[in-house]
């Protein structure tokens, strides 16, 4: 921790709290707008979302690149016994999640307006944003749980209110699955705090609990890790727990899908980093092989399922399962490169899959179908859309020069160091990704359009403007990921060191050649490779 | 009445009649006196009036009762509990906390009753009088330190509620519910009384302090009698709180009884019964907790699962909520099972917050039930969000709070219970409790989905039914409940603190 920094920011403007509270206020204001003025509701909501986005950029600007610990900490005591406090802080890992959230929400709002009931739609979206940001910034276990759980409600309403034909089923499934995981997590959270207190004052402060390792027996730690892993595993989703995802993604309105894939799935992977690796280093090392196996299973399974889909949106949904598998692989490789790659991949997946969902939504708006078989030759009728789709798709596949490549490469590199054969299997996932995406592209965009597809309008100017920032990010991060990696790496290194000091695990020596420009100051800890 | 009581309690060393600290009994006396006054005044006032005299008088009396309880609360906090009537009644934090909860339950139920009575053309002071008399019994039960007094309280409480269940004289189901409740309640009272007898046989006293002292200083060579009394007492309490093997009356009675009365049954009656349960088991039998904890553990698991699983298959909203209230009773039992300071605290917190949630829920049910109190099918809630957005929102808040969604009081209630269970090392029980919440969430979401279901269904259903009438008094009750549910969700501190102050010391382990 960096008490100096905490002292520096104390008393100044509570920026992180503002980031969380502003969208919540926006939701309230939007909800209070007169029913007869739906356009005002939209303007108001977008204004708040953009303002929140600006605040997240301010967080990025004020972020100290080289500090590894938590920064800009806001700390307010909430409940006395047990001690629960509103503690918000940002480090290199959560920073990008916050920025991603700040950028994706206005895009989702502008890019995918609802067809009816604008006001509640935007109000729920803003509430969702507040919940997501709160979850990424919370440094208190209980506040994190609150935020992790509260996002269910707006998303439930978004799916059930504005989704497609099977929306009720999908919304219910989504809510119950996630709540099932949360049930384990609540018991786990409470048990962790009470057992950690050992009869003393019970605190839910993340740093206090994580930095005082060795209070719990390894056995207890493993059980508690499992309780958290179930919750995060549902959210990610890990393979046996993933069945809610295709339904929820497919049935959600476009804006909901963008947020679900772009931001909410990251709550799971972020949770693994922050509350798995950081809080339970011993259990993380112990369960790493199992988690990696599940991750790789997700990569292969998601890719195979995606290949077989008839529905374009469902295809993208399954591709998410595969991509998230990569993130899990990187995270539990427990190497600096792997975790770096994992975090980078979280951003990439948010941007690319968010963009893909937007595009699929735009196709649906025009053709009222998502069935691949009914779409043909769209390249002719909508060349700009085809171009954008190609770029986003290639980024999703992981083509060098685009963002997906950097993340996937680092992930595989890290995984290769500790779990060689798993990495080898995972690489086939990259190949499968090009298979299902290119094949889908071929069927949808190539060929001569039939009557129904011939006069499909191309992207409008507003839609182009919405897609533009995403494309800029995709290209920029593919070409020059250094600024991003520079901020991620200190925190990740600190996390790996934290694992090393608390377990017998030693990070294997990094190879001399590092692909990313950030490779500069890499000094991996010495020691025997893996365990 | 007191002399009769002492004749029964009669200890060999009685030399002088005890001085009675009447001030300690003021909350009970105000309520009791108020009920009698209302009865008399009610005879003088017109039965049907544009003004809700009965309601406002009831609220005034209830507020008076709370007004008497508040100074007592501070007195008890600073100077320790008051022991009144030769220790037959003990006014301590627990009694006052739950006493206030019960009276709040009366106020909310009374607010709902007013509109209900007008709608059903049943005006008259009797329901209010019965509510207050029942609450008197509840208050007595919460402060009883003697099994006989507790039984008296239980009977006063129950008899009034039996009548309340049959309040709607023209509705057949209401009579049926009253009959069922009465017969089964009579059974459970018999069990309870027999349990008292056995406890007396095993320990030589009905006074809880004496029982606790006896068990602390003596080791029973044969504790069969005591265990049997545990079982019988638990049946009696289990019936009143609708815990699992003794729950079967609840859905039928809840469905048949007038909805405002149900809100009272689910909040105040439960609070009173739990007060008794906590006093007898957690405090008097504190040293034998290893004997009764496993039983309560099993009862809690059954209650949680029965309440959640059976709720899922219902299509009648009132029955759904009845089962869900069984599930909530299971949660409070989890707190009781911990048999610790934290456990009692969590139970108190749960009961206090649940009172608002359940009163609000049944308040909405009362309104949606329309004239005749019969429209409780899930279909009757279709498109409620379109026709009555605020009512639907209120119900949404109550349902989400019951499901334990963050920033509602429901989550804190569950959180404290889970904390107590974890502290007592009942991890699996905690997990079962949370998983049962997930199952119940399904049923809450079904209702939510019906209310907020898409535009298509609502448009078809809309023209058929006239607008709902939401009486002013019911509006107040709903607003208060919503504010309390969200307010305690955002700022749980004061209530947590109060529940912490309320908990008396538990006897240390053997």
Interface residues (C-beta under 8 A of the other chain):
Chain A: X78 X79 X80 X81 X82 X116 X117 X142 X145 X146 X147 X149 X150 X152 X153 X156 X157 X160 X161 X167 X168 X171 X172 X175 X176 X179 X180 X183 X184 X186 X187 X190 X191 X194 X195 X202
Chain B: X400 X403 X405 X406 X407 X411 X414 X415 X418 X419 X422 X423 X427 X430 X431 X434 X435 X437 X438 X441 X442 X445 X449 X452 X453 X454 X455 X492 X493 X496 X497 X500
